[in-house]
Amino acid sequence: MPLYEYECRECGRTFEAFVTAERTAGCPGCGSANLAKLLSSPGMVGVGSGAQPKDSGFPAGSCGAGGASCACRAGGYN
């Protein structure tokens, strides 16, 4: 779903807005449609600040597969 970051040219407020062909963005502070779309880093839907990656039991950066071609086997992490 397209979630964009904008800065209002009228009041300077920055905000995110869900935009579709039927739905346009408007500043939640002053209601202006005079907006500048900002370049922002991609985010992940459903991952909040409290979410932690699941611990696989393998060292960071390892493949965790344990197969014959696994680089982890050479490091003793099988």
VOGUMI-279555 format. One record per atom (N, C-alpha, C): atom name; x, y, z; residue number from 1; residue in three letters. Coordinates in nm, 3 decimals, m for minus. Example, Ala and Ser with C-alpha at 12.3 -4.5 7.8 and 13.67 -1.06 7.14 Angstrom:
<recs>
+------+---------+---------+---------+------+-------+
! loke !    east !   north !      up ! pagu ! kolke !
+------+---------+---------+---------+------+-------+
!    N !   1.319 !  m0.569 !   0.780 !    1 !   ALA !
!   CA !   1.230 !  m0.450 !   0.780 !    1 !   ALA !
!    C !   1.320 !  m0.330 !   0.780 !    1 !   ALA !
!    N !   1.285 !  m0.225 !   0.708 !    2 !   SER !
!   CA !   1.367 !  m0.106 !   0.714 !    2 !   SER !
!    C !   1.290 !   0.003 !   0.787 !    2 !   SER !
+------+---------+---------+---------+------+-------+
</recs>
This chain:
<recs>
+------+---------+---------+---------+------+-------+
! loke !    east !   north !      up ! pagu ! kolke !
+------+---------+---------+---------+------+-------+
!    N !   0.084 !  m0.117 !   0.000 !    1 !   MET !
!   CA !   0.000 !   0.000 !   0.000 !    1 !   MET !
!    C !   0.089 !   0.124 !   0.000 !    1 !   MET !
!    N !   0.057 !   0.221 !  m0.085 !    2 !   PRO !
!   CA !   0.143 !   0.338 !  m0.096 !    2 !   PRO !
!    C !   0.129 !   0.435 !   0.021 !    2 !   PRO !
!    N !   0.230 !   0.439 !   0.102 !    3 !   LEU !
!   CA !   0.237 !   0.530 !   0.215 !    3 !   LEU !
!    C !   0.350 !   0.627 !   0.186 !    3 !   LEU !
!    N !   0.319 !   0.754 !   0.174 !    4 !   TYR !
!   CA !   0.418 !   0.854 !   0.138 !    4 !   TYR !
!    C !   0.439 !   0.952 !   0.251 !    4 !   TYR !
!    N !   0.558 !   1.013 !   0.253 !    5 !   GLU !
!   CA !   0.590 !   1.115 !   0.352 !    5 !   GLU !
!    C !   0.587 !   1.251 !   0.283 !    5 !   GLU !
!    N !   0.521 !   1.347 !   0.346 !    6 !   TYR !
!   CA !   0.504 !   1.480 !   0.290 !    6 !   TYR !
!    C !   0.548 !   1.587 !   0.389 !    6 !   TYR !
!    N !   0.577 !   1.705 !   0.334 !    7 !   GLU !
!   CA !   0.597 !   1.824 !   0.416 !    7 !   GLU !
!    C !   0.502 !   1.931 !   0.363 !    7 !   GLU !
!    N !   0.427 !   1.990 !   0.452 !    8 !   CYS !
!   CA !   0.333 !   2.094 !   0.415 !    8 !   CYS !
!    C !   0.410 !   2.223 !   0.387 !    8 !   CYS !
!    N !   0.386 !   2.282 !   0.271 !    9 !   ARG !
!   CA !   0.454 !   2.407 !   0.235 !    9 !   ARG !
!    C !   0.392 !   2.528 !   0.305 !    9 !   ARG !
!    N !   0.277 !   2.510 !   0.364 !   10 !   GLU !
!   CA !   0.210 !   2.620 !   0.434 !   10 !   GLU !
!    C !   0.255 !   2.630 !   0.580 !   10 !   GLU !
!    N !   0.251 !   2.516 !   0.651 !   11 !   CYS !
!   CA !   0.282 !   2.521 !   0.795 !   11 !   CYS !
!    C !   0.412 !   2.449 !   0.832 !   11 !   CYS !
!    N !   0.473 !   2.376 !   0.737 !   12 !   GLY !
!   CA !   0.600 !   2.309 !   0.763 !   12 !   GLY !
!    C !   0.590 !   2.174 !   0.830 !   12 !   GLY !
!    N !   0.471 !   2.128 !   0.858 !   13 !   ARG !
!   CA !   0.451 !   2.000 !   0.925 !   13 !   ARG !
!    C !   0.489 !   1.884 !   0.832 !   13 !   ARG !
!    N !   0.557 !   1.782 !   0.886 !   14 !   THR !
!   CA !   0.584 !   1.661 !   0.809 !   14 !   THR !
!    C !   0.492 !   1.551 !   0.860 !   14 !   THR !
!    N !   0.445 !   1.467 !   0.767 !   15 !   PHE !
!   CA !   0.351 !   1.361 !   0.802 !   15 !   PHE !
!    C !   0.353 !   1.255 !   0.694 !   15 !   PHE !
!    N !   0.296 !   1.140 !   0.726 !   16 !   GLU !
!   CA !   0.279 !   1.031 !   0.631 !   16 !   GLU !
!    C !   0.133 !   1.022 !   0.593 !   16 !   GLU !
!    N !   0.109 !   0.984 !   0.467 !   17 !   ALA !
!   CA !  m0.029 !   0.971 !   0.421 !   17 !   ALA !
!    C !  m0.042 !   0.853 !   0.326 !   17 !   ALA !
!    N !  m0.150 !   0.779 !   0.340 !   18 !   PHE !
!   CA !  m0.186 !   0.670 !   0.250 !   18 !   PHE !
!    C !  m0.256 !   0.733 !   0.130 !   18 !   PHE !
!    N !  m0.202 !   0.712 !   0.011 !   19 !   VAL !
!   CA !  m0.253 !   0.778 !  m0.109 !   19 !   VAL !
!    C !  m0.290 !   0.675 !  m0.215 !   19 !   VAL !
!    N !  m0.407 !   0.691 !  m0.274 !   20 !   THR !
!   CA !  m0.451 !   0.607 !  m0.385 !   20 !   THR !
!    C !  m0.501 !   0.699 !  m0.496 !   20 !   THR !
!    N !  m0.551 !   0.641 !  m0.605 !   21 !   ALA !
!   CA !  m0.605 !   0.721 !  m0.715 !   21 !   ALA !
!    C !  m0.727 !   0.801 !  m0.668 !   21 !   ALA !
!    N !  m0.802 !   0.747 !  m0.573 !   22 !   GLU !
!   CA !  m0.922 !   0.814 !  m0.524 !   22 !   GLU !
!    C !  m0.896 !   0.900 !  m0.401 !   22 !   GLU !
!    N !  m0.780 !   0.884 !  m0.339 !   23 !   ARG !
!   CA !  m0.753 !   0.951 !  m0.212 !   23 !   ARG !
!    C !  m0.625 !   1.033 !  m0.224 !   23 !   ARG !
!    N !  m0.634 !   1.164 !  m0.207 !   24 !   THR !
!   CA !  m0.518 !   1.251 !  m0.213 !   24 !   THR !
!    C !  m0.478 !   1.296 !  m0.073 !   24 !   THR !
!    N !  m0.357 !   1.344 !  m0.061 !   25 !   ALA !
!   CA !  m0.305 !   1.386 !   0.069 !   25 !   ALA !
!    C !  m0.344 !   1.529 !   0.100 !   25 !   ALA !
!    N !  m0.361 !   1.555 !   0.226 !   26 !   GLY !
!   CA !  m0.386 !   1.689 !   0.278 !   26 !   GLY !
!    C !  m0.319 !   1.700 !   0.414 !   26 !   GLY !
!    N !  m0.269 !   1.815 !   0.447 !   27 !   CYS !
!   CA !  m0.201 !   1.835 !   0.576 !   27 !   CYS !
!    C !  m0.299 !   1.815 !   0.691 !   27 !   CYS !
!    N !  m0.265 !   1.728 !   0.786 !   28 !   PRO !
!   CA !  m0.353 !   1.707 !   0.901 !   28 !   PRO !
!    C !  m0.353 !   1.827 !   0.996 !   28 !   PRO !
!    N !  m0.252 !   1.914 !   0.985 !   29 !   GLY !
!   CA !  m0.244 !   2.030 !   1.073 !   29 !   GLY !
!    C !  m0.328 !   2.147 !   1.025 !   29 !   GLY !
!    N !  m0.307 !   2.187 !   0.899 !   30 !   CYS !
!   CA !  m0.377 !   2.306 !   0.849 !   30 !   CYS !
!    C !  m0.474 !   2.276 !   0.735 !   30 !   CYS !
!    N !  m0.473 !   2.153 !   0.684 !   31 !   GLY !
!   CA !  m0.565 !   2.114 !   0.578 !   31 !   GLY !
!    C !  m0.520 !   2.150 !   0.437 !   31 !   GLY !
!    N !  m0.403 !   2.209 !   0.424 !   32 !   SER !
!   CA !  m0.354 !   2.252 !   0.293 !   32 !   SER !
!    C !  m0.320 !   2.132 !   0.204 !   32 !   SER !
!    N !  m0.339 !   2.151 !   0.074 !   33 !   ALA !
!   CA !  m0.299 !   2.051 !  m0.025 !   33 !   ALA !
!    C !  m0.168 !   2.092 !  m0.092 !   33 !   ALA !
!    N !  m0.106 !   2.200 !  m0.046 !   34 !   ASN !
!   CA !   0.021 !   2.249 !  m0.099 !   34 !   ASN !
!    C !   0.134 !   2.172 !  m0.029 !   34 !   ASN !
!    N !   0.167 !   2.055 !  m0.083 !   35 !   LEU !
!   CA !   0.257 !   1.962 !  m0.018 !   35 !   LEU !
!    C !   0.379 !   1.932 !  m0.103 !   35 !   LEU !
!    N !   0.488 !   1.897 !  m0.038 !   36 !   ALA !
!   CA !   0.608 !   1.849 !  m0.105 !   36 !   ALA !
!    C !   0.628 !   1.704 !  m0.063 !   36 !   ALA !
!    N !   0.639 !   1.614 !  m0.162 !   37 !   LYS !
!   CA !   0.663 !   1.473 !  m0.130 !   37 !   LYS !
!    C !   0.810 !   1.458 !  m0.094 !   37 !   LYS !
!    N !   0.837 !   1.395 !   0.020 !   38 !   LEU !
!   CA !   0.973 !   1.375 !   0.067 !   38 !   LEU !
!    C !   1.024 !   1.238 !   0.028 !   38 !   LEU !
!    N !   1.154 !   1.228 !   0.011 !   39 !   LEU !
!   CA !   1.216 !   1.098 !  m0.011 !   39 !   LEU !
!    C !   1.240 !   1.037 !   0.127 !   39 !   LEU !
!    N !   1.190 !   0.919 !   0.146 !   40 !   SER !
!   CA !   1.206 !   0.853 !   0.275 !   40 !   SER !
!    C !   1.250 !   0.710 !   0.254 !   40 !   SER !
!    N !   1.308 !   0.653 !   0.357 !   41 !   SER !
!   CA !   1.353 !   0.515 !   0.347 !   41 !   SER !
!    C !   1.233 !   0.422 !   0.352 !   41 !   SER !
!    N !   1.241 !   0.311 !   0.280 !   42 !   PRO !
!   CA !   1.130 !   0.215 !   0.282 !   42 !   PRO !
!    C !   1.106 !   0.160 !   0.421 !   42 !   PRO !
!    N !   0.984 !   0.136 !   0.454 !   43 !   GLY !
!   CA !   0.949 !   0.079 !   0.583 !   43 !   GLY !
!    C !   0.882 !  m0.056 !   0.564 !   43 !   GLY !
!    N !   0.860 !  m0.126 !   0.673 !   44 !   MET !
!   CA !   0.794 !  m0.255 !   0.668 !   44 !   MET !
!    C !   0.661 !  m0.244 !   0.742 !   44 !   MET !
!    N !   0.557 !  m0.288 !   0.678 !   45 !   VAL !
!   CA !   0.426 !  m0.286 !   0.740 !   45 !   VAL !
!    C !   0.419 !  m0.396 !   0.844 !   45 !   VAL !
!    N !   0.370 !  m0.365 !   0.962 !   46 !   GLY !
!   CA !   0.350 !  m0.465 !   1.066 !   46 !   GLY !
!    C !   0.468 !  m0.482 !   1.160 !   46 !   GLY !
!    N !   0.576 !  m0.408 !   1.141 !   47 !   VAL !
!   CA !   0.690 !  m0.419 !   1.231 !   47 !   VAL !
!    C !   0.698 !  m0.289 !   1.309 !   47 !   VAL !
!    N !   0.669 !  m0.297 !   1.438 !   48 !   GLY !
!   CA !   0.674 !  m0.180 !   1.523 !   48 !   GLY !
!    C !   0.808 !  m0.166 !   1.591 !   48 !   GLY !
!    N !   0.823 !  m0.063 !   1.670 !   49 !   SER !
!   CA !   0.950 !  m0.039 !   1.737 !   49 !   SER !
!    C !   0.982 !  m0.146 !   1.840 !   49 !   SER !
!    N !   0.880 !  m0.218 !   1.891 !   50 !   GLY !
!   CA !   0.904 !  m0.321 !   1.990 !   50 !   GLY !
!    C !   0.929 !  m0.458 !   1.931 !   50 !   GLY !
!    N !   0.917 !  m0.472 !   1.800 !   51 !   ALA !
!   CA !   0.935 !  m0.603 !   1.736 !   51 !   ALA !
!    C !   1.082 !  m0.642 !   1.738 !   51 !   ALA !
!    N !   1.107 !  m0.764 !   1.773 !   52 !   GLN !
!   CA !   1.243 !  m0.817 !   1.775 !   52 !   GLN !
!    C !   1.253 !  m0.934 !   1.678 !   52 !   GLN !
!    N !   1.366 !  m0.944 !   1.604 !   53 !   PRO !
!   CA !   1.381 !  m1.058 !   1.514 !   53 !   PRO !
!    C !   1.388 !  m1.188 !   1.594 !   53 !   PRO !
!    N !   1.335 !  m1.293 !   1.536 !   54 !   LYS !
!   CA !   1.337 !  m1.423 !   1.602 !   54 !   LYS !
!    C !   1.479 !  m1.476 !   1.607 !   54 !   LYS !
!    N !   1.523 !  m1.525 !   1.721 !   55 !   ASP !
!   CA !   1.657 !  m1.580 !   1.737 !   55 !   ASP !
!    C !   1.660 !  m1.720 !   1.678 !   55 !   ASP !
!    N !   1.741 !  m1.739 !   1.575 !   56 !   SER !
!   CA !   1.751 !  m1.869 !   1.508 !   56 !   SER !
!    C !   1.847 !  m1.963 !   1.579 !   56 !   SER !
!    N !   1.927 !  m1.910 !   1.670 !   57 !   GLY !
!   CA !   2.027 !  m1.993 !   1.736 !   57 !   GLY !
!    C !   2.159 !  m1.995 !   1.661 !   57 !   GLY !
!    N !   2.164 !  m1.932 !   1.546 !   58 !   PHE !
!   CA !   2.286 !  m1.925 !   1.467 !   58 !   PHE !
!    C !   2.346 !  m1.786 !   1.483 !   58 !   PHE !
!    N !   2.479 !  m1.774 !   1.465 !   59 !   PRO !
!   CA !   2.541 !  m1.643 !   1.476 !   59 !   PRO !
!    C !   2.488 !  m1.547 !   1.371 !   59 !   PRO !
!    N !   2.492 !  m1.418 !   1.399 !   60 !   ALA !
!   CA !   2.446 !  m1.316 !   1.304 !   60 !   ALA !
!    C !   2.521 !  m1.331 !   1.173 !   60 !   ALA !
!    N !   2.448 !  m1.326 !   1.063 !   61 !   GLY !
!   CA !   2.508 !  m1.336 !   0.931 !   61 !   GLY !
!    C !   2.523 !  m1.478 !   0.881 !   61 !   GLY !
!    N !   2.494 !  m1.579 !   0.963 !   62 !   SER !
!   CA !   2.506 !  m1.717 !   0.918 !   62 !   SER !
!    C !   2.381 !  m1.756 !   0.842 !   62 !   SER !
!    N !   2.393 !  m1.859 !   0.760 !   63 !   CYS !
!   CA !   2.278 !  m1.897 !   0.679 !   63 !   CYS !
!    C !   2.179 !  m1.983 !   0.756 !   63 !   CYS !
!    N !   2.226 !  m2.055 !   0.856 !   64 !   GLY !
!   CA !   2.136 !  m2.134 !   0.939 !   64 !   GLY !
!    C !   2.084 !  m2.261 !   0.875 !   64 !   GLY !
!    N !   2.125 !  m2.288 !   0.749 !   65 !   ALA !
!   CA !   2.073 !  m2.405 !   0.680 !   65 !   ALA !
!    C !   2.140 !  m2.534 !   0.726 !   65 !   ALA !
!    N !   2.271 !  m2.529 !   0.752 !   66 !   GLY !
!   CA !   2.341 !  m2.647 !   0.800 !   66 !   GLY !
!    C !   2.365 !  m2.752 !   0.694 !   66 !   GLY !
!    N !   2.336 !  m2.723 !   0.567 !   67 !   GLY !
!   CA !   2.358 !  m2.818 !   0.458 !   67 !   GLY !
!    C !   2.505 !  m2.834 !   0.425 !   67 !   GLY !
!    N !   2.534 !  m2.925 !   0.333 !   68 !   ALA !
!   CA !   2.672 !  m2.955 !   0.296 !   68 !   ALA !
!    C !   2.744 !  m2.832 !   0.239 !   68 !   ALA !
!    N !   2.671 !  m2.745 !   0.169 !   69 !   SER !
!   CA !   2.734 !  m2.628 !   0.110 !   69 !   SER !
!    C !   2.728 !  m2.506 !   0.202 !   69 !   SER !
!    N !   2.678 !  m2.525 !   0.322 !   70 !   CYS !
!   CA !   2.663 !  m2.415 !   0.416 !   70 !   CYS !
!    C !   2.799 !  m2.365 !   0.465 !   70 !   CYS !
!    N !   2.819 !  m2.235 !   0.456 !   71 !   ALA !
!   CA !   2.945 !  m2.176 !   0.503 !   71 !   ALA !
!    C !   2.957 !  m2.187 !   0.654 !   71 !   ALA !
!    N !   2.847 !  m2.207 !   0.723 !   72 !   CYS !
!   CA !   2.849 !  m2.218 !   0.868 !   72 !   CYS !
!    C !   2.918 !  m2.346 !   0.914 !   72 !   CYS !
!    N !   2.905 !  m2.452 !   0.835 !   73 !   ARG !
!   CA !   2.967 !  m2.579 !   0.873 !   73 !   ARG !
!    C !   3.117 !  m2.562 !   0.886 !   73 !   ARG !
!    N !   3.177 !  m2.484 !   0.795 !   74 !   ALA !
!   CA !   3.320 !  m2.462 !   0.800 !   74 !   ALA !
!    C !   3.360 !  m2.388 !   0.927 !   74 !   ALA !
!    N !   3.270 !  m2.305 !   0.978 !   75 !   GLY !
!   CA !   3.298 !  m2.228 !   1.099 !   75 !   GLY !
!    C !   3.262 !  m2.302 !   1.226 !   75 !   GLY !
!    N !   3.211 !  m2.425 !   1.214 !   76 !   GLY !
!   CA !   3.177 !  m2.504 !   1.331 !   76 !   GLY !
!    C !   3.041 !  m2.472 !   1.390 !   76 !   GLY !
!    N !   2.952 !  m2.411 !   1.313 !   77 !   TYR !
!   CA !   2.820 !  m2.374 !   1.365 !   77 !   TYR !
!    C !   2.713 !  m2.472 !   1.322 !   77 !   TYR !
!    N !   2.747 !  m2.592 !   1.283 !   78 !   ASN !
!   CA !   2.645 !  m2.687 !   1.237 !   78 !   ASN !
!    C !   2.577 !  m2.739 !   1.356 !   78 !   ASN !
+------+---------+---------+---------+------+-------+
</recs>
